């Protein structure tokens, strides 16, 4: 069986240790060494629902219909294109634990998940804090520990690192010894805010580390593709909702059994490339609507580059805000 595990956070950008930040994420660092780390990965729009919808439909926001936030009335024009629906039609057992942001609560059943677990939060937007993440991680691990009669697709979505951050950061996250990333000023106030973010990132690392351990303990590692990513940049000025590297640049760590282990690449890629990668790895026919390209040629060294340029857009977030961007290596 070829299983797929999709692990995703809110608003993390590339701010984890494998990308060079002085943050405590040992589980993610270990995972990065086991798979492939993409240093130049980008979303298709630095707002929550459009970014996630693009990854999971393989289309740009203006194509799939997700021009703005799902909990503010925007919706996929064809939920059958969602990766969960596609895999379900092709014999996969599909499970959602935690958040999704591609549909409003009332429309969540249209996405194609056979089972759904949500504690401490709603699917669409209201954030229940780190306790909800822990409960949903436990539910995901309980599912992984079950006997599986068919291949599965598991989506685990964390509330972290979405604001609000913890009012009291962990003691180890001393703001006196931290520096926020540019373009954030290095001031006491910003260092304190960054310390709270650091605590949330450690929480993400613990949650995902538990999933990694469960996959290994259950003997699933050699049969399971695992993606770790986020929707967009960190919720700081000049980052989230901005069409620049700080807003559109995302962590993208991919582990496919036997391929690309320990590889780091500067090839430009986009969230759109995940769907066709899943299709190639599983042997399923790639749907004609996909806009991305499979990452497999990068993983096995067949190619050094995949795209000359990648594209992103905004249409609505808090209000109408129509912009487009083209990103090349220059």
N, C-alpha and C positions, 0 to 999 in steps of 0.2 A: 504493500500500500504506500502511496505517496501522500503524506499529510501536509497541511499548511497551517502555520501559526502566525498570526498577524498581531504584533504588539505595538500599541500606539499611545502616545501621550498628547496632552494639550500644550501648545505654546512653549516648546523646548528648544527650537532651533537646532543648533549644533553644540549647545552648551553642556557637554559631558566630557569626561576625561579623555576618551579616545580621540577627541578633536583638539586636544591640547589645553583644555581648561583645567585650572587647579581646583577640581571638584571631586568629591569622594564617590566614585562610581566603579568599584572594583569588578562587579559582576558584568557590567557592560564592557569594561576593558578586556576582560577575559573572553567574552563573546566576540568582540571585535577581532581578537587574535585568532579565533577559530574560524571565522568567516571572511567576508569581504567588506571593507569599509570604503564607502564612496565619499570622498572629500568634497566633491562638487555636485551634490544632489540638491534639487530644487523642487518646490511644490509648483502647482499651476495657479496659485492665487493665495496671498497671505491672509486669508480670512477662513474661518473654521470650516463651515459646511462646503463651500466651493472646493477647498483643498482636498478634503476627504472624499467628496463625491467624485472628483477627478481620478484619484487613486483607485477607487473602487468601481468606476465605470469604464476607465480607460479613455475618457473624453474630457475636453476642456470644459470649464464651467458653462460657457455660453452654448456649448453643444448639448450637455446633459440636462440643462435647465436650471442648475443650481447657481443662480446669479447672486444669491445672498444667503442669509442664515435660515436654516430649516425651521427654527422655532419662531421666525418672523414671517412665515408664510411662503417661503420659497420651497420648491419641491423638484425632484427628479421627473423629467418628462417621460421616462420609461424605466421604472424600477426593475424590470426584467433583465436589464443590462448589468445590474449590480453583481459584483463578483460572487456574493453568497448565493444569489439566485442561479447564476450560471453554473456554479459548481454543484449546487443541489440538483439541477437538471441532469448533471452528468455523473450522478451516483455518489456525491459527497454528503456526509452528515455535517450540517452547518450549525455553529454555536456562537452566540454573542454573549460575552460576559463583560459587564460594565457599560461604558457609554458608546454610543455612535452619534453622529451628527449629520447623517445623510437624509434623515427623515424626522418629521415631528413625531411625538409619541403616538398619536393616533394612526400614523401611517407606517410605524415600524414593522408591523407584520408583512408589509409588501416587500421588504428587503430580502426575504428568503431564508431566514434563520429558523432551524428546526427547534432549537431551544434558546431561551434568553434568560440571563441572570442579571439582576440589577439591584444592588443594595446601596442605600445612602445617597442615591441620586436618581434623577430622571434621565432618560436616554438623550434627550435633546440638549439641555443646557444647564439646568440648575445643578450646582456642584455641592456634593455632600461631604467634601473634605477627604482626608487621608483614610479615615475609617472605612468609608465606602470602597475605596481602592483595595484595601486589605481584604474585605469581604468578597469582592469580585475576583480578586486574585485567587483566593481560596477556592471559590467555585470553579474557576478555570482549571486549577490543579486537580480538583476532585474529578472533573470531566476527563482530564488527561489520564488519570489513574484507573479509569474504567476499562473494561474489555471492549475493544472496538471491532465491530463486524464489517465496517466499511471505512474507506478513507474519510478524513474529516478536515474541515476548515474551522479553526477556532480564532475568533477575534476577541482580544482582551483590550479594552479601552480604559485608561486611567483618567481621572479628573486632573491629577497633577500633570504639568506644572502650571495650571491655570490659576490666576489670581482668584480670591485673596490668598496670600501666602500666610504661613504661620505667624502669629503675633510674637511668639518667642522662638527664635531659631534654636536648633540644637547647640549645646555648649561648644561643640567642636567647631562650629561655624562662627568663629570670632571675626566680626567685621574689621577689626584692626589689622587683620592679616589677610584680607581679601581685597581684590581689585575688580570692579565691574568691567565688563568688556566694552570696548568702544562700540557705539558713540556715546556711552553713558559717562558723565563726569565722575572723576575720582574724588568724591566728597564723602563726609561722614554719613550723610543721609542715604546716599546711593550705595555705599558699602553696606549699610545696615539692611537695605532692601535686597541687595545681592546675597547677603548671608541667609535671609529667609528663603530665597530661591534655592540656595545651595542645600538647605534642609529638605526642600521638596524633591530635588534631584536625587538625594540619597534615598528618599522614600521610593522613588521610581526604581532605583537600582535594586533595592530590597525586593520589591514586588516582582520585577522581571527576573531577578536572580532565583527566586523561588520557582518560577516557571521553568527556567533553564534546568534547575536541579531535578524537577519532576519529570521533564522530558527524558533526562538521562537515566533517572532511577527506574522509569517505566520501560526502558529499552526502546524508546521511540526516536532517538537521536539520528540513527542512520536511515530513517524513513521520513524525516520531517524537515521541510523547508521552514525557516524562521526568519521573519522580517521584523526589525525594530526601527520604528520611525516616529515622526511627529507631524502635525499638520502644518506648522509655520513657526515663525520666529518668536522670541520671548516677548512678553507683554511689557516692554519698555518703550519710551519714546524713540522714534526713528527705526523701530524694529517691526513688531507685529503690525500688519495692515499696510506695510510699505513695500513697494516694488523695488527692493534692493536686496543685496546679499543677506543683510540682517533680518529682513522680513520673509524672504522666499527660501533662503538656505535652510536645509533640514538635515538632521542626522538620518542616515540610511545605512543600516548594518544588516547584511543579508548572509545567512548561512544555509547553503545547499549541500547536502551530504556528498562528500567526495569531490567538490568543485570549488576552486578559488580559496582554499583555506589559507588564512594569513595574508591575503592579498589586500593591498591598499591602492586605490586608483584615483587619479585626478580627472578622469573622463567626465564630461558633462552628462548628467542623466536627469531624468524627471520622474515624478511619481507615476506618470503615465506608463513608464516602462515595467512596472510591477506586474500588471495584468498579463501582458504577453509573455513575461518570464514564467509566470505560473503555468500558462498554457503550454509553453515549450517543455518545461520540466515534467509536467504530468502527461504529456502526449496528447492533450486535448486540442482540437482545432481552434485556432484563434478567431474570435468573431470579427466580422468585416468592419465593425465600427471602431476598432481600437486605433488610437493615434500614436501610441508609443512603439518602442522596439524592445525585443527581448534582451535582457542583460547577459544571457548565457555566453555570447561571444567575448564579452569582457572578462567573465569569470574564468574561462578556460584558456585565455591568452590569445584567442584567435584574432581579436581586434584590440587596439589601444584606445580607440575613440568610437563613439556611437552616434553623436549628434554634432553638427556644426554650431547649432544654436538651440536654446530652449526658450520657452515662452511662458508668460504668466499674465494674469489679469486681475483687476478688481472691478466690481460693478456696484455692489451694495455691501455695507456692513452696518454701521449705525445709521447711515444715510446713503443716498446715491453718490457714488464716487467712481466714475468710469475712467480707468487707466489701463494701459497695456505696456508690456516690456519685452524686449528681446535681450537675452543674455548669451554672450559668446565667451570664449576664453580670454578675449581682450577686455 
